[in-house]
Amino acid sequence: MSKTVQKAKPRAGAAVYDTIREMAIEYRFRPGEKIIENDLAAVLGVSRTPVREALNRLVNEGLIQFERNHGFSCRTLSAEDVFFLAEARRDIELTMLPKVIARAREDELSSLKSYCVSILDTVAVLPPCELAKADEAFHNRLSDFTRNTVTASIVRNISARIRFIRKIQIEGQRERSDVFNRYIQLTEALLQRDEKTAVEIMAHVLRFDQSDAEAVLKEGLGRIYLDKINFDVSMAP
């Protein structure tokens, strides 16, 4: 079990769900690794009940896997998984932009632009995990402007499932500021109700093909297993 799990403080109820959810999103378990409820409950300092409830909820969200006679395990990570998640995100977010233009208030879009500017001001010093969370927050807030709670829920689910990949993508860009500069341009286009420009910018930001999926997967798996190896070594007697 990973370093993050070992350092977790005793928690109960909704906080148990939040903790395990973050662990699943960040692949603090290895892909395919069996999750032992009793062990996880002991580490978190809680009973087995809130752990099981959290794991069942995360199965429904696609962040944890469950197989009869095998139990809970960390979701797998393949190039196909990565590509299809990215493709679904792109398709959904491109089609939601006209609704954002039609339904979002000017003050909401201005606030979102200000948020991007604030991130851009600190982008050079933000850790990749925080940068990925900021990226996720941008897309989630944008989905809220559709006024469609179903769309917003789908976007949030995909954003969580793809955050680990986005972290690697953003960190790997030549200039970490590039993505948030584009988000600022996107919000400006939305403020002007310029659908064509907004769609072009979003399509550029979310472009992702099979070769990208394979490259990100290779980097992602390397990080997951290197972190585990480093932890194992540091814990050796």
N, C-alpha and C positions, 0 to 999 in steps of 0.2 A: 504494500500500500504506500502511497506517495507521501512526500514531505508535507504537502498541504494538509493531507488527512491527519497526519501525526500531530500537527500543531493546532488543529481545530479545538475550540473551546466547547465545554458542555453547552448544548442548546436543546430547545424543545419546540414542538409545534411547527409554525410556519418557518421559523428560523432554520430548522433541520432541512426542510425542503430547499430553502434558499442556498444553504451550504452545499448540499449534495448536487443541486442543479449547477452551481458554479463549477464544482469538481467535474461534472459530466461535460459541461460546455468546454472546459479547458483541457479535457483529456488527462485529468489527474489519475485516472485509471487507464491502463493500457487497452487498446482496442481488442475486444473479445475477452478481456479479463473477467473472471467470475467475481461477482460482488457478494461477499458473505455478510448477510444482514447482522448477525450477532457481532461480528468483528467491527463492522462500521458503527453499530450502536455503542459498543464499548469505547471506541476511540472518541466518539462525539459526546460520550457521557450521558446518554439517554437510553430509554427502553427501546425494545425492538419495534414497538407499535408505530411511533412517528417515522421511523426509518422505512418501514414497509410501506406506509401510506405515501411517503415522498417518492419512493422508488416506483410504486404503481402509477403515480401521477406523471412521473417522468417517462415511463413507458408510453403513456398516451401521447406525450409530446414528442416522441421520437428521439429522446435524449439518452434513454436507457433501453436495453433489450431484455426480453423475457422469453424463455423457452421452457415448456413443460418438461419436468424431470431434470432440468438443468438449473433453473432459477434465473436470477438477474445477472446481467453482464454488461460491460461497457459496449457501446455501439461500435460497429466496425467502421473502418475508414478506408475507402477504396477510391480510385480515380473516377469510377463511374458514379459513386455516391457524391463526390465533390462536384463533378460536372453537372449532375442533375439538380442538385441544390442550387447551384449558381444559375443554371438555366431557368429554373422555376422562379427564382428571385427576380431575375431580369424581366421575364415575361409579365409577372404580376406588377412590378413597379413601373414599367413603361406604360401599362394600360391604366394605372391609377392616376397618372399625371393629369389627364384632362379633367378628372373629377376634383383633384386638388385645385386646379385653376378655377373651376366653376364654384367651389364651395369654401375655399380657405379665405379667411379674413386677411386684410392687409397687415394688421398688427401681428397676427400669428406668423405670417411669412417674414415680417421684419424681425420678429423675435428669433426666428430660426436662423436668419442671416447673421444676427448679432452673436448667436451661439457659435456659429462656424468661425466668425472672426475671433472670438475669444479662444477657441481651440487653436486657431492658426497662430495666435500670439505665443502659445506655449508648446507648439508642436515639436520643437527641437529638443525639448527636455522630457516630454511625456514618454513613459515606458510603452512598449508596443501593446501590452494588454490594455492600458488605459486609452490608447489611441484607437484600438479596435472597439472598445466600449463606446467611445465618443462617436465613432463611425456608425455603430449600431443604433445609438440614440438618435442620430440624425434621420435615419431611415424610418425608425419607429414613429418619431414625431411627424414626419411627412405623411405617413400612412394615416395618422389620426385626422389629418385635414380632409380626408375623403369623407368623413362623417359616417363611414361604414365600419362598424365594429368587427364584422366578419373579416373584411380585408385587413384591418389593423391587426387582428389576432393571427392571421396567416403570416403576415410580414414579420411579426414579432417571433413567431415560431421558427421561421426560416433564418432570421437574423441570428437567433441564439445558436442554431445548429451549424451556422457557417462562420461564427465569430472566430473560431480557432484558425480557419483558413484566411479570413480577412486580416487577422493579425500578422500572418506571414506575408501576405500580399503587400500590406501597407508598409511594413518594416523594410521590405525589399525594394521599394520604389527609390529611384534616384534621389528624388526630393520628397521627403515625408510630407511637405506642405502641399504637394500637388493635388491630392484628393480633396482637401478642404478648400483650396482655391477654386476647384471645380464646383464644389457644393455652394460656394458663395455666388458663382456665376449662375448656377441653377436656380437659387432662390431669387436672384435678380430677374431672371427670365420669368419665373412664376409671378413675381410682383408685377411684371409688365404684361402678364397673361399671354406670354409668347410660348404657345404650346410647341411649335416646331423646334425652337432653340432648346427648350427644356428637355424634350425627348432626345435630341441629339446629344446633349451633355450627359444625360443619364445613361444612354446607350454606350457612350464612351467609357464612363466610370465602371459600368457593370459588364463590359465585354470580357468574355472568358470562354476559351475553347478547350478541346481535349488536351492539347499540349500544355496549357496552363494548369489544368487539373493534375496532370502527371508530375509536373515540376513542383507544384505546391505540395502534393502528396508525399513526394520523396523528401522534401524539406521537413514537412510536418512529422512524418514518422521518425525521422532522424532526431528531431527535438524531443519527441515523446520518450523514445527509448534512451537517449543520452541522459535526459533528466532522471529517468529511473535508475540508470546505471550509476550516475553521480550520487544519487541518494543512497543506493545500496552500499557504495564504497564508503560514504561518510558515516554510515551506521555500523560498519563492520567493527568488531571488537579489536 
